[in-house]
Amino acid sequence: MVDGMRQEDIWDVEAARGYDTPGTGMFAPEVLGPTVDRLAELADGGRALEFAVGTGRVAIPLAERGVSVTGIELSRPMLDQLRTKVDEATVPVVVGDMATTVAPGEFSLVYLVFNTISNLLIQAEQVACFRNAARHLSPGGRFVIELWVPELRKLPPGQSATVWLSESDYIGLDTYDVLHQQVVSHHFRFGAGREAKLYRSPHRYIWPAELDLMAQLAGFELESRHADWDSTEFTAESRSHVSVYRLPAAD
């Protein structure tokens, strides 16, 4: 948590209203297009469940592709923002957390995009998230996670922060607590005047190898790992990864 704030407090009305950036950032066609294409392929004609569906950035275009999509979402303001775009019949959503909440039915795909599993701040909750995904999947079903790679190699001795993006109107930096495997992302936005606006979010960072062990505990096997949704090779220099885990098929 940040100063005692819960995830429900962080993803409040203000955050929900400012989350969507149509055509740019996470919503840019070159970002969203490959994401939806790959998820539609992995759904393989079956139903999909998005953990932390948010404002529907991915769920809505995936549903428009003909995939039956259900969501789980903890933040009611984020869900309210989604409902300004589509109704319950188009993307049904169950209110609750992604580690324990159960959506009705069985799915061929469960997915978590844009680092969202790191919003669970203790390892046990992250393991529970994997088990919750397995609970929803049919035999042979897939669980897909998009996650950043911790940038600890950039930390010299005695320094606890890395700047991961610097632009004329924005600075993004992460502060690390390497003892407890915690990171707080700081987002500074600048206007024309002297003042800046700060938004912070806490995370528990996960190494790819640790993520694989969590998957094994829930009965998954790693099917593939790439650096992005375009299936770029994952290397030691990759800053993120898209990992696809699969349950054993029925005998």
C-alpha positions in Angstrom: 0.0 0.0 0.0 1.0 3.7 -0.4 0.5 5.6 2.9 -2.1 3.0 4.0 -4.1 3.3 0.7 -5.9 0.2 -0.6 -6.2 -0.7 -4.3 -9.8 0.4 -4.1 -8.7 3.8 -2.9 -6.0 4.2 -5.6 -8.3 3.2 -8.5 -10.9 5.9 -7.5 -13.2 8.1 -9.6 -10.4 10.5 -10.6 -8.2 7.6 -11.7 -11.0 6.0 -13.7 -11.9 9.2 -15.5 -8.4 9.9 -16.5 -7.4 6.3 -17.4 -8.6 6.2 -21.0 -6.4 7.9 -23.6 -8.1 7.0 -26.9 -5.7 6.6 -29.8 -2.5 7.2 -27.7 -0.4 5.4 -25.0 -2.0 2.0 -24.0 -4.9 2.8 -26.4 -2.7 3.4 -29.5 -3.6 1.0 -32.4 0.0 -0.3 -32.5 -0.3 -1.3 -28.9 -3.9 -2.5 -28.6 -4.1 -4.2 -32.1 -1.4 -6.9 -31.5 -2.7 -7.5 -27.9 -6.3 -8.2 -29.1 -5.0 -10.2 -32.1 -2.9 -12.5 -29.9 -5.6 -13.0 -27.3 -8.3 -13.8 -29.9 -5.9 -16.4 -31.3 -5.2 -17.9 -27.8 -8.9 -18.0 -27.0 -9.2 -20.4 -29.9 -13.0 -19.9 -30.3 -13.7 -20.3 -26.6 -14.8 -17.9 -23.8 -12.3 -15.4 -22.3 -12.1 -14.0 -18.7 -10.1 -10.9 -18.0 -8.9 -10.4 -14.4 -8.9 -6.6 -13.5 -10.9 -5.7 -16.6 -10.7 -2.0 -15.7 -12.4 0.3 -18.2 -12.5 -2.3 -20.9 -9.4 -1.2 -22.9 -8.8 -4.8 -24.0 -12.1 -6.5 -23.3 -14.3 -4.3 -25.5 -12.2 -4.7 -28.8 -11.8 -8.4 -28.0 -15.6 -8.8 -27.7 -15.9 -6.9 -31.0 -13.8 -9.6 -32.5 -16.4 -12.1 -31.6 -14.8 -13.5 -28.4 -17.2 -13.9 -25.5 -15.5 -11.9 -22.7 -16.3 -11.7 -19.0 -14.5 -9.5 -16.5 -13.6 -9.4 -12.9 -13.0 -5.9 -11.4 -12.4 -4.6 -7.9 -12.8 -0.9 -8.6 -16.4 0.2 -9.0 -15.3 3.6 -10.5 -13.4 1.7 -13.2 -16.4 -0.5 -13.8 -18.6 2.6 -14.0 -16.3 4.0 -16.7 -16.6 0.7 -18.7 -20.4 0.9 -18.5 -20.3 4.3 -20.3 -19.0 2.3 -23.3 -20.8 -1.1 -23.2 -23.6 -2.7 -21.3 -23.6 -5.9 -19.1 -24.8 -8.0 -22.0 -21.7 -7.1 -24.1 -19.1 -7.5 -21.3 -20.5 -9.0 -18.1 -18.4 -8.2 -15.0 -18.3 -9.7 -11.5 -17.2 -7.2 -8.8 -14.3 -8.5 -6.7 -10.6 -9.2 -6.5 -8.7 -11.3 -9.0 -7.2 -13.6 -6.4 -10.5 -15.1 -5.0 -13.5 -13.9 -7.0 -15.3 -16.5 -9.1 -17.0 -15.7 -12.4 -19.8 -18.1 -13.6 -19.0 -20.7 -16.3 -15.9 -22.2 -17.8 -13.3 -20.5 -20.0 -10.6 -21.4 -22.5 -8.6 -18.3 -21.7 -7.9 -16.2 -18.6 -5.7 -13.1 -19.1 -4.0 -10.3 -17.1 -2.6 -7.4 -19.0 -0.3 -4.4 -18.4 1.4 -5.5 -15.2 -1.8 -5.9 -13.2 -0.8 -9.0 -11.3 1.8 -6.9 -9.5 -1.0 -4.9 -7.9 -1.3 -7.9 -5.6 1.2 -6.9 -2.9 2.2 -10.2 -1.3 3.4 -13.4 -2.9 0.6 -15.5 -1.4 -2.0 -13.4 -3.2 -0.1 -13.7 -6.5 -0.1 -17.5 -6.1 -3.8 -17.4 -5.3 -4.3 -15.5 -8.5 -2.8 -18.3 -10.5 -5.0 -20.8 -8.7 -8.0 -18.7 -9.3 -7.2 -18.7 -13.0 -6.8 -22.5 -13.0 -10.2 -22.7 -11.3 -11.9 -21.0 -14.2 -10.2 -22.8 -17.0 -11.3 -25.9 -18.9 -8.6 -28.7 -19.5 -6.0 -27.4 -21.9 -7.0 -23.8 -21.1 -4.5 -20.9 -21.1 -3.5 -18.2 -18.6 -1.8 -15.2 -20.2 0.2 -12.6 -18.2 1.8 -9.4 -19.5 4.4 -8.1 -17.0 7.4 -5.9 -16.8 10.9 -7.1 -15.9 12.3 -5.4 -12.7 15.1 -3.1 -13.6 17.3 -3.8 -10.7 20.4 -3.9 -12.8 20.1 -0.2 -13.2 20.4 0.4 -9.5 23.9 1.3 -8.4 24.9 0.8 -4.7 23.0 3.1 -2.4 20.4 4.2 -5.0 16.8 3.0 -4.8 15.1 4.7 -7.8 15.2 4.3 -11.6 13.7 6.7 -14.1 12.0 4.7 -16.8 10.5 7.5 -18.9 11.3 11.2 -19.2 9.4 13.5 -21.5 8.7 17.3 -21.6 5.5 16.9 -19.7 6.0 13.6 -17.8 8.5 11.8 -15.7 8.0 8.2 -14.6 10.2 6.6 -11.9 10.1 3.6 -9.7 11.4 3.4 -6.1 12.5 -0.1 -5.0 12.5 -1.9 -1.7 14.7 -4.8 -2.6 14.4 -6.4 0.8 10.6 -6.8 0.6 10.4 -7.0 -3.3 8.2 -3.9 -3.4 8.2 -1.0 -5.8 6.2 2.2 -6.0 5.7 3.8 -9.4 5.6 7.6 -9.4 4.0 9.4 -12.3 4.8 13.2 -12.5 2.8 15.2 -15.0 3.6 18.8 -15.7 1.4 21.6 -17.1 2.4 25.0 -18.4 2.9 26.4 -14.9 5.3 25.7 -12.0 3.3 22.9 -10.4 3.3 19.2 -11.1 0.7 16.5 -10.4 1.8 13.2 -8.8 0.1 9.8 -9.0 1.6 6.8 -7.2 0.8 3.1 -7.3 2.4 0.3 -5.2 3.4 -3.1 -6.7 5.2 -6.3 -5.8 7.6 -7.1 -8.6 8.0 -10.7 -9.9 10.9 -12.2 -11.7 10.0 -14.4 -14.7 11.4 -17.5 -13.0 9.3 -16.8 -9.9 6.3 -16.4 -12.0 6.9 -19.8 -13.6 7.1 -21.4 -10.1 3.8 -19.8 -9.2 2.3 -21.3 -12.3 3.6 -24.7 -11.4 2.0 -24.5 -8.0 -1.3 -24.0 -9.7 -0.8 -26.8 -12.2 0.3 -24.8 -15.2 3.1 -25.3 -17.6 4.9 -22.5 -19.5 3.8 -22.7 -23.2 5.6 -19.6 -24.5 7.3 -16.4 -23.5 7.9 -13.4 -25.7 9.0 -9.8 -25.2 5.7 -8.4 -26.5 2.4 -9.2 -28.1 4.1 -9.3 -31.5 6.0 -12.4 -30.4 9.4 -10.7 -30.4 12.1 -13.0 -28.9 12.4 -12.6 -25.1 16.1 -11.9 -24.2 18.1 -10.7 -21.2 17.6 -7.2 -22.4 13.8 -7.4 -22.7 11.9 -4.9 -20.5 8.7 -6.9 -20.4 7.2 -10.2 -21.3 4.0 -11.9 -22.4 3.9 -15.3 -20.8 1.4 -18.0 -21.8 0.7 -20.8 -19.3 -1.4 -23.9 -20.1 -3.2 -26.5 -18.1 -2.8 -30.1 -19.1 -5.4 -31.3 -21.6 -8.0 -33.8 -20.7 -7.0 -37.5 -21.1 
